[in-house]
Amino acid sequence: MSTDNAMKISADHLRRDAFLYVRQSSLRQVFENTESTKRQYALRDRAVALGWPIERVHVIDNDLGLSGAQSQDRDGFQRLVSEVAMGHAGIVLGLEVSRLARNNADWHRLLELAAMSRTLIMDEDGVYDAASFNDRMLLGLKGTMSEAELHILKSRLQGGILNKARRGELELPLPIGFVYTPDTRVVLDPDRQIQDTVRMLFDTFREAGSACAVVRRLRSEKILFPRRIRRGLGKGDVLWSEIDHSRLLQILHNPRYAGAFAYGRTRTVYNAKLKSVQQKMPRSDWQVLIPQAHEGYISWDEFERNQSSLEQNAVGFSPGLRGRMPRQGSGLLQGRVLCGRCGARMRVHYEQFEDKLRPYYVCNEAVVRHAGKTCQWARGPAIDEAVSALLLEAMAPTAIEVALAVQQEISQRVEQAASLRDKQLQRARYEAELARRRYLKVDPDNRLVVDALEADWNGKLRDLDALQREHERQNETDQLLLNGPTQERIRALAADFPRIWNHEHTSAVERKRMLGLLIEDVTLLVDEQINMHIRWRGGRTQSLAVARPRPMAVIRKTPEAVVALINELLETDNDQQIASRLNTLGHRNWRGEPFTLKKVMLVRRAYGLKTRFERLRESGMLTGEEVARQLGVSTTTVHQLGRDGVLKRHRYATNHRYLYEPPGNVRLAKGVGGRYGSRQPRLIGAQQIQQGAS
């Protein structure tokens, strides 16, 4: 130990503990560069030689395999800084400055804390006091050189990588469907099932034009997609599973499938938490792009079209282009209607009507964005019918070609899906046979291995059986699309495109997709009538108008002629009789339903028509109680006299309710019963009463 180093160490330093920081930049260096690790651990003996007991020399080595470019995620370095800040450390030992930090911000923070707590720093060259100007300047210079060394190493490495990438010779991980040959050339995967599955994915996207639609179709047809294990146990093996939306987008955005070599598609940046993340870069910022570098599954032109389609689908959720991709729902112009007043894109709103969802085109941009009011709205059926008629008129000359192309597409699709399922079944048979051979080759007495191999064989057989049943079921379903009657129906529909358009098997999504091929957008202006301005693909415009649907209050309103007829019939009939008369004459309500007692009562009350009871009372008719008081009898007797025809009565309701004509100046003569004859009760006028008295 030199005299200068001994003079810097005081009793206060020895009273505190010594901390040895050990670090290697990567796990590969930890396992391969073992001499460097041994040299770092040997610094414990240097600390003991300086006067610290071995039990008070603490080794911090939990940062092995981590880079020193930053202190983030380096728990060991964070602990060391804390010990220095609290004054627990008398000396900090490291083989060299680069082991502690390769970032000047972290390094100078440690120096600042060491100077405040009077902590020494020691490397292989000597002992330094951070509170001393000369020592601190030397330590700062060493830290700058360490950071510069890291920069130089990175520059050399990145320069070599970039130079190799510019020639297209840099070996990067290949996506599924490609492999490297022994001479590092990129070729298509020799596995025919992988090739056919990747080609089917791009064929499906070419037809559907939507990533979600591709995922739904592959899942509905039970098509599994391969993926290769990149690292860890089973590296290089191929696994088959259902594809998801995120993985499909990765494939569609990868220029490798178009035969292009690209480098610099992502860049490492730091987020707000100083954690490194991968940021996708636009194509203009890619460092290297070499088209036609190797064989691909699609052409570069098709790759460009796919990117345009995906970009259009993505911006379809923005305020200006929301909802352009066809979705479920009967609204034919979904995502293609513009407001003729404010210019915003109108939304589709659905309401239940007669057990169906009826679409409404609503401009509520001001409501959503600015808490304002609805700009305008219109019912969708009339607009959709007008646009459909216009579209059918434009498509009539090519109806037969379209239908035959659809039939051919269905046939090709079924054959392609069946071929892929056959390959999946063939692979399952191979795996079951391989498991059987493994089981037969093992020693029967080695039960631990035999049981495991037997279980694996049984699992492969179960998977094969399930796949076989699913394959047969799917083939039966596909045959229904290719049988004679189905093909005959397609040929029959080919002569009449309107029937194809309106056919029950033509989904709303397909109609919207066909419409989108011809029509760019439709501008609506709702006034006394609905004015539509249609912009066709290619720039041609066309305008038409449809009658504005009547309000529901007007639709539900009973015609004036029916109301007048009800008013007339109320002079002679009650509500039940009026309902029967209206139905006999062929009148119906706004729903087309026959009239009933309740419906007649509702119309009568809505229009303030006098009831049959009120009309009879106005004409002088009396109730049963009033007649009973006049005749001096009970109400029951009056009702009986009405049934016998003695009193004239008029029914005003359905439940045997009557009003009676005034009997006048009369007296009730009781009836007489006997063996030789009987006489019913009768009314006797005033003249008859006088004659009887005389």
C-alpha positions, 0 to 999 in steps of 0.5 A: 500500500502506497504512502499517499493512499494510507494518508487519505484513510483516516480512523473515521473511514475505518470506523465505517464499512467498505463496499465492493461493487461487482458488475459485468455488462451481460450474462454472456460476459459473466459466464465467459469473461470469468477472469474479470469477475475474479479480479473484481472479487479480489479487491476484498483483499485490497480492502483488508490490506487497507485496514478493514476487517473482512466481515465489514467488507460488503460485496454488492454483486446483484447487478451482474449481467446489467449494463452500466449505461444507466442506473435504472433497474440496477438495484445494487447501484441504487443500494450503494448510492443510498449507503454513501448518502447515509454515511455508512460507507467509508470506502467504495471499491470498484475494479475501474470507473466503468464498473460503477457507471458509464453515465456521467449523470450517475457517476457525478451524482455518486461523486457529489454524495461521496464528497459530502459524506467524506467517502473514499473511492478506490479502483485498481489504480489507487484511492481517491478522495472525492472532497479533494479537487485534484482527485475529483477532477481525475475521477471526473476525467475517468468517468468522461473517458468511460462514457466515451468508451461506451460511445465508441464501442456502440459506434463501432458496433452500429457502424458495422451492423449498418454497413452490413445492413446496407448490403442486405447481408445482415442476419435478422430474425425471419418471420414465419414462412422464411428460413436461412439456407447454410449460405445465409440466403433467405428462402421460403420455408420448405414446409408446404403447410406453412407456405400454403397457410401464409399464402391463404392469409394474404389471399383472404386479406386481398378479398376481405380488405380488413384484418378483423375479417381475416381473423374471423374467417380463419377462426370460422374455418378452423385454420391454424397459423404457425409460429416459431419459438425464438428463444428458450426451451424448444427454440426453433420449434413450430407451434400451431394455434389460432391467429389473433388480430395483433399478430396478423397486423405484424405480418401484414406490416412486415415488408419481408413478405413482399421480398424486401429487406428492411432495417431500422423499422423500430428505434429504442427510446426512453419513456417518462420513467426512463425505461427503454421502449421500442418505437415504430418509425415511419417508412421515411425514417427507415435506415435501409429498405431494399425491395426484391431482396429475396423471394416473397409471398406477395409483390411490392405493389400488393404490399403497398396496397395492403398498407393503404388499406390498413391505414384507411381502416385505422383512420376510420375511427377518426372524426373525419373518416369514422366507420368506413369499414363495413360492419354489422347493421342494416344501415347501408351508408354506414360511414359514408354519409356527410352532413350537408349543413356542417360537413361532419360525418354522420353516425348511424343510430338504430331503434327497434321498430316492428321487431327489427332495428331501423337505421337513422342517420344522425349528425350529432358531432356537435353533441359529442364534441361540444355539448351542442345540439343535433344538427340534422337526422333522417330515417335510413330505409328510404335513403337506403332504398333510393341508393340501392335502386341507383346502384342496381341501375349502375350494376345491371350490365355486369350482373352475370359476371359478378355472380359467376365470379362469386361462385368461382371464388367460393369454390376456390376458397373451399378447396384451399381451406380443405387442402390446409385442413388435410395438411393439419390432419397429416401433421397430426398423424405424423406426430401420433406415429412419432409418439408411438415409435418413441413409446415402442423403443423405450425399455418396458421396465423403465416405468417412469419413462414408459408412463410419460411416453404412453401418456404423450401417445394417448394425448396425440391420438385424442388430438388426432381423433378430435381433428379428424371429426372436425375435419369431416364436419367441416367438409360436410358443411363445405359440400353444401356450398358446392352441391348441385342445387346451390350452384344452380341457385347461383346461376339462376340469380346471375340473370337478375342482379337485384335478386342477388342484392336483395337475397337473404344470404347476402349479408349487410357487410357484403352489400356495404363492401360492394357499395364502397367499390362504387360510391365514395360518399353521400351528402344529405341535406334534410329540408322539406324533402331529403336531398342526396348528393352522391359522389361516385368513385372517379369523381362523377357526382349525381343528385336525387331527392326522396320524400321525407318520411312522415312523422309518426304522429301523422302516420298514426293519425286516424283518417278524417273519413273514419273519424266522421264515420265513427261519429255518424255511427255513434247516433245508432250504435255502441262502440262494439257495434261500430268496430264490427261495422268498420271491419265489415267496411274494410277499414284498418288502423295505421298498423293494418290491424282490424278495429276492436272495442278499445281501438274505437274508444281510443279514437272517440276519446282522442277526437272528443266525440260524444259517447252513445250514452251522452247522445241518448241522454241529450235526446231525453232517455232515462236511466232505470232508476229514474223510470223506477221512481216515476212508476213507483216500482223497483229498478229490477222491475223496470229492467224486467219490463224492458226485457219483456218489451213493455218499456222501450230501451236503447243499449249504450254499452256492451255489458247490457246497459240500457237507457229507457224512453220516458213512459209519460203519464202512465200507471203500471198495471200489475199482471194477473196469474191463474188457472184459466188465464194470466195477464202480463204487467202493462202500462195504462195511460191517463184516459184508460185510468179515468174510464176505469174509474167511471 
